[in-house]
């Protein structure tokens, strides 16, 4: 038979593993969403630049641009790059560990909430986190003491029959 500590350690280990897997799935989904968005935008930009790319190949169009020649250079550079690799790079830059908002903005919002009256809620949460385990320990000790009174240690008595009486 397992002790309560072993059950608690087993449960906490499994819950931690599930939460880590869930977090990894969320980060992966966030990355895939950003990748799809970036890939679609890059593909649309390339299709939009096709006409301009053809016009930049003609010398008379290039001469009429005069001071805007960097436009043709950027269109040609965009046409030469690999869309998928550029999309992956952009998606990696935009992927946040805390979802669609940056972790810094979430922390700032939490601090603002605490300053606006969340201190009472935080105090209640801390009291609950301390009081509930203490109450469980007290109840468990009372249960063990009740069993020890009914059935002394190292005796061969049936606990279920003696607790019902």
PLY file of the C-alpha trace (Angstrom):
ply
format ascii 1.0
element vertex 165
property float x
property float y
property float z
element edge 164
property int vertex1
property int vertex2
end_header
0.00 0.00 0.00
1.26 3.45 -0.91
1.75 6.17 1.60
0.08 9.55 1.07
3.47 11.10 0.34
4.14 8.59 -2.44
0.69 9.22 -3.92
1.26 12.98 -3.75
4.68 12.68 -5.44
3.27 10.40 -8.14
0.35 12.76 -8.80
2.51 15.89 -8.80
5.03 14.29 -11.18
2.29 13.27 -13.61
0.48 16.61 -13.39
3.76 18.42 -14.04
4.44 16.23 -17.07
0.95 16.87 -18.47
1.32 20.63 -17.94
4.72 20.69 -19.66
3.30 18.76 -22.64
0.31 21.12 -22.76
2.62 24.17 -22.69
4.78 22.68 -25.46
1.66 22.07 -27.57
0.52 25.65 -27.06
3.91 27.05 -28.09
3.92 24.76 -31.15
0.42 25.86 -32.15
1.43 29.50 -31.70
4.48 28.95 -33.93
2.46 27.16 -36.60
-0.10 29.97 -36.65
2.64 32.59 -37.02
4.33 30.47 -39.73
1.11 30.13 -41.74
0.40 33.87 -41.44
3.92 34.85 -42.49
3.99 32.35 -45.37
0.66 33.61 -46.73
1.81 37.25 -46.46
5.14 36.51 -48.19
3.44 34.57 -50.97
0.94 37.40 -51.51
3.75 39.99 -51.55
5.62 37.93 -54.17
2.51 37.67 -56.35
1.87 41.42 -55.97
5.45 42.21 -57.00
5.39 40.10 -60.21
4.30 42.99 -62.43
6.80 45.36 -60.85
9.53 42.76 -61.25
8.79 42.47 -64.98
8.77 46.25 -65.36
12.07 46.62 -63.50
13.67 44.35 -66.12
13.01 46.94 -68.82
15.69 49.66 -69.08
13.31 52.54 -69.86
11.16 51.85 -66.76
14.28 51.64 -64.63
15.46 55.02 -65.97
12.09 56.68 -65.29
12.27 55.70 -61.60
15.47 57.75 -61.09
15.70 58.23 -57.30
13.42 55.24 -56.57
15.80 52.62 -57.97
16.00 51.01 -54.53
12.40 49.86 -55.10
13.51 47.62 -58.00
16.43 46.32 -55.94
14.17 45.37 -53.02
11.65 43.68 -55.36
14.45 41.67 -56.98
15.86 40.72 -53.56
12.39 39.58 -52.42
12.02 37.48 -55.59
15.37 35.74 -55.02
14.81 34.74 -51.39
13.27 31.46 -50.28
9.74 32.15 -49.04
9.60 29.20 -46.65
12.91 29.99 -44.93
11.97 33.65 -44.61
8.57 32.67 -43.18
10.17 30.33 -40.63
12.60 33.06 -39.56
9.81 35.62 -39.19
7.61 33.13 -37.30
10.44 32.32 -34.87
10.93 36.02 -34.21
7.21 36.55 -33.57
6.56 33.43 -31.47
6.07 34.28 -27.81
6.37 31.76 -24.98
3.39 33.32 -23.24
1.03 33.14 -26.22
0.16 36.02 -28.52
1.22 38.61 -25.94
4.78 38.99 -24.71
5.64 37.66 -21.27
6.71 41.16 -20.26
3.28 42.65 -21.02
1.57 39.85 -19.07
3.84 40.48 -16.07
3.13 44.23 -16.23
-0.63 43.53 -16.31
-0.31 41.22 -13.29
1.61 43.83 -11.32
-0.95 46.49 -12.26
-3.77 44.21 -11.11
-2.01 43.60 -7.80
-1.51 47.32 -7.28
-5.17 48.07 -8.02
-6.60 45.81 -5.32
-5.27 42.40 -6.11
-3.20 42.37 -2.92
-6.24 41.16 -0.98
-6.81 38.36 -3.51
-3.12 37.42 -3.38
-3.25 37.29 0.42
-6.35 35.07 0.27
-4.63 32.78 -2.22
-1.54 32.46 -0.03
-3.71 31.73 3.02
-5.53 29.02 1.08
-2.28 27.51 -0.17
-1.00 27.31 3.39
-4.26 26.47 5.21
-5.53 23.65 2.98
-2.42 21.44 3.27
-2.27 22.13 7.02
-5.92 21.07 7.40
-5.26 17.90 5.38
-2.31 17.04 7.62
-4.37 17.65 10.78
-7.24 15.51 9.51
-4.85 12.74 8.48
-3.17 12.77 11.92
-6.58 12.57 13.63
-7.48 9.64 11.38
-4.23 7.83 12.22
-4.68 8.50 15.95
-8.22 7.14 15.81
-6.96 3.97 14.16
-4.16 3.67 16.75
-6.68 3.95 19.60
-8.94 1.27 18.16
-6.22 -1.04 16.94
-2.90 -0.77 18.86
0.33 -0.96 16.88
1.73 -4.42 16.06
-1.60 -6.08 16.74
-3.37 -8.23 14.21
-6.83 -6.67 14.21
-9.10 -5.88 11.27
-9.27 -2.07 10.91
-12.47 -1.95 8.84
-14.46 -3.94 11.44
-13.18 -1.91 14.36
-13.82 1.48 12.69
-17.44 0.55 11.91
-18.16 -0.30 15.56
0 1
1 2
2 3
3 4
4 5
5 6
6 7
7 8
8 9
9 10
10 11
11 12
12 13
13 14
14 15
15 16
16 17
17 18
18 19
19 20
20 21
21 22
22 23
23 24
24 25
25 26
26 27
27 28
28 29
29 30
30 31
31 32
32 33
33 34
34 35
35 36
36 37
37 38
38 39
39 40
40 41
41 42
42 43
43 44
44 45
45 46
46 47
47 48
48 49
49 50
50 51
51 52
52 53
53 54
54 55
55 56
56 57
57 58
58 59
59 60
60 61
61 62
62 63
63 64
64 65
65 66
66 67
67 68
68 69
69 70
70 71
71 72
72 73
73 74
74 75
75 76
76 77
77 78
78 79
79 80
80 81
81 82
82 83
83 84
84 85
85 86
86 87
87 88
88 89
89 90
90 91
91 92
92 93
93 94
94 95
95 96
96 97
97 98
98 99
99 100
100 101
101 102
102 103
103 104
104 105
105 106
106 107
107 108
108 109
109 110
110 111
111 112
112 113
113 114
114 115
115 116
116 117
117 118
118 119
119 120
120 121
121 122
122 123
123 124
124 125
125 126
126 127
127 128
128 129
129 130
130 131
131 132
132 133
133 134
134 135
135 136
136 137
137 138
138 139
139 140
140 141
141 142
142 143
143 144
144 145
145 146
146 147
147 148
148 149
149 150
150 151
151 152
152 153
153 154
154 155
155 156
156 157
157 158
158 159
159 160
160 161
161 162
162 163
163 164
